Amino acid sequence: MRDKIIQQVVNKIVSRSDVGFKKYGVTMHDDTETTLDDWLNHLQEELMDAVNYIEKTRMVLRDEVEELYIKDSQTDLYPGDVKVTIDK
């Protein structure tokens, strides 16, 4: 595959499918027992989980940025600034 990112995503999808097949013993394509309402409930639960993951990663990112800002503020630098020293 020409795009490594796409290949990584495909590999993850295949791996996830293997986990699901091992757990449920049927592919999604061949699953005739799960109702439309069940599928929608699964989707809703996954989307709620996704929102929680987003909130957690935002909190971690804010903490990391704040930590960098505090560390840099001790040297009068802003996050992303480069400290330059001149030898005399």
Secondary structure, 3 states (H helix, E strand, C coil): CCCHHHHHHHHHHHHHHHHHHHHHCCCCCCCCCCCHHHHHHHHHHHHHHHHHHHHHHHHHHHHHHHHHHHHHHCCCCCCCCCCCCCCC
